Amino acid sequence: MTLRNLSEVNVSTNKEGVLIKRLSADEIDVFRSIRLEALSSEPSSFASRFEDWAYLPDEEWRQRLNNPVFVAFLNDQPVGMMGLLRQRPSKMAHRATLIGVYVRKSQRGTGIAANLLKAIADYATSIRVLQLELAVSVENPAAMHFYQRQGFIEIGRVPNGFLDDGKEIDEVIMMRRLNG
């Protein structure tokens, strides 16, 4: 399935039906809700802090949605998100980075993260992206294992890539080729 002309995809998980939707620029309230939830509930998992985002004006939230952001909804409530940042230079436009990846703790292990990743990968393929990349904290082994199960491989590390309250934490760089 390609998402070139679609903004919504119905996906079934092993629980109830989940809707995976690419947010439009007008859906900043949904984006703000799930992004601030992610930053407040999993502060060590992100390069940004809650305070970096909490007081952004609406226009800044809207601009951040210029990059594709997919959200998983369960019972009309956002429970997960995944964004995509495509490289701009023409010789690098075949690459994109996963950003802002989050699934509510109560929904982890249900298939929502895999469904979000499938939606992002399908979208990326439709815009001729050949390679997905990401960075994850070495202190998040559950995320690293998820990405490995999804076909990502470690391609490097950035020593002390994160500085979290004075603690230096390595960043693991991973990638996955897409079938195109």
C-alpha positions in Angstrom: 0.0 0.0 0.0 1.3 3.4 -0.8 0.4 6.6 1.1 1.1 9.0 -1.7 -2.5 10.1 -1.9 -3.8 8.9 1.4 -3.7 10.6 4.8 -5.2 7.7 6.8 -4.6 4.0 7.0 -6.7 1.7 9.2 -4.5 -0.8 10.9 -5.5 -3.7 13.1 -3.4 -4.6 16.1 -3.7 -7.6 18.4 -6.0 -5.3 20.6 -8.7 -3.1 19.1 -8.6 -1.3 15.8 -6.0 1.5 15.6 -6.0 4.4 13.2 -2.7 5.5 11.8 -3.0 9.0 10.4 -0.6 11.6 8.9 -1.3 14.8 10.7 -2.1 17.9 8.6 -0.9 21.4 9.5 -4.3 22.1 11.1 -3.9 19.3 13.6 -1.5 21.1 15.9 -3.5 20.3 19.0 -3.2 16.6 18.4 0.5 17.0 17.7 1.1 19.2 20.8 -0.8 16.7 23.0 1.2 13.6 22.0 4.6 15.3 21.7 4.3 16.9 25.1 3.1 13.6 26.6 6.2 11.9 25.1 8.6 14.5 26.4 7.1 14.5 29.9 6.7 10.8 30.3 10.0 9.7 28.7 12.4 12.7 29.1 15.6 10.7 28.8 14.5 9.3 25.4 14.6 12.5 23.5 17.2 15.1 22.6 14.6 17.8 23.3 13.3 18.7 26.7 9.6 19.3 27.6 10.6 23.0 28.2 11.9 23.3 24.7 8.4 22.6 23.3 5.9 23.5 26.0 5.6 27.2 25.2 6.0 27.2 21.4 3.5 29.4 19.6 0.9 27.7 17.3 2.8 28.8 14.2 6.0 27.0 15.4 3.9 23.8 16.0 2.4 24.2 12.5 5.9 24.6 10.9 7.1 21.5 12.7 4.3 19.6 10.9 6.0 20.5 7.6 7.8 17.2 8.2 5.5 14.2 8.0 4.2 13.1 11.4 2.1 10.0 11.8 0.0 9.5 14.9 -1.6 6.3 16.1 -5.1 6.7 17.6 -6.9 4.2 19.8 -10.5 5.1 20.6 -9.9 8.5 19.1 -7.0 9.3 21.5 -3.4 9.7 20.3 -1.3 6.9 21.8 1.9 7.1 19.6 3.7 9.1 17.0 6.6 8.9 14.5 8.0 11.6 12.3 10.2 11.7 9.3 13.0 14.2 8.4 14.2 13.9 4.8 17.6 15.0 3.8 17.5 18.0 1.6 20.7 18.0 -0.5 20.0 16.2 -3.8 22.7 13.6 -3.4 21.2 12.7 0.0 17.5 12.9 -0.7 17.3 9.1 -0.7 17.8 9.2 3.0 15.4 10.1 5.9 15.6 10.1 9.6 13.0 8.8 12.0 12.3 11.5 14.7 10.0 11.9 17.7 9.3 8.2 18.0 6.9 7.5 21.0 4.3 5.0 22.0 2.4 5.3 25.3 3.7 2.8 27.8 0.4 1.1 28.2 0.3 0.4 24.4 3.9 -0.9 24.0 4.1 -4.5 22.8 0.7 -4.2 21.0 2.1 -3.7 17.5 1.4 0.0 17.4 5.1 0.9 17.0 5.4 -1.6 14.1 2.3 -0.2 12.5 3.6 3.4 12.8 6.9 2.3 11.3 5.2 0.5 8.4 3.1 3.7 7.7 6.3 5.8 7.7 8.2 3.3 5.6 5.4 3.1 3.0 5.2 6.9 2.9 9.0 7.2 2.6 9.0 4.6 -0.2 6.3 6.6 -2.0 8.6 9.7 -2.0 11.6 7.7 -3.2 13.4 7.4 0.1 15.6 4.3 0.0 17.1 4.4 3.5 15.7 5.1 7.0 18.1 6.2 9.7 17.7 7.0 13.4 19.6 7.8 16.5 18.7 6.1 19.9 20.2 6.4 23.3 22.4 3.5 24.4 20.3 3.6 27.6 17.2 2.6 25.7 17.8 -1.1 25.0 14.1 -1.8 24.4 14.0 0.7 21.6 17.2 -0.7 20.1 15.8 -4.2 20.2 12.6 -3.1 18.5 14.5 -1.4 15.7 16.7 -4.5 15.3 13.5 -6.7 15.0 12.3 -4.3 12.3 15.4 -4.7 10.2 17.6 -1.8 11.4 21.3 -2.4 11.9 23.7 -0.4 14.0 26.1 1.6 11.8 27.9 3.6 14.4 27.9 5.5 17.7 28.3 9.0 18.8 30.2 9.0 22.1 28.5 11.3 24.5 25.9 12.2 21.9 23.4 13.2 24.6 24.1 15.3 27.6 21.2 14.7 30.1 21.5 16.6 33.4 25.3 16.5 33.2 25.4 12.8 32.3 27.0 11.9 29.0 25.2 9.2 27.1 26.3 7.5 23.8 24.0 7.7 20.9 23.5 4.6 18.6 23.0 5.3 14.9 21.0 2.7 13.0 19.7 2.3 9.5 17.4 0.2 7.3 17.2 0.0 3.6 13.7 0.1 2.1 12.5 -2.1 -0.6 11.7 0.2 -3.4 
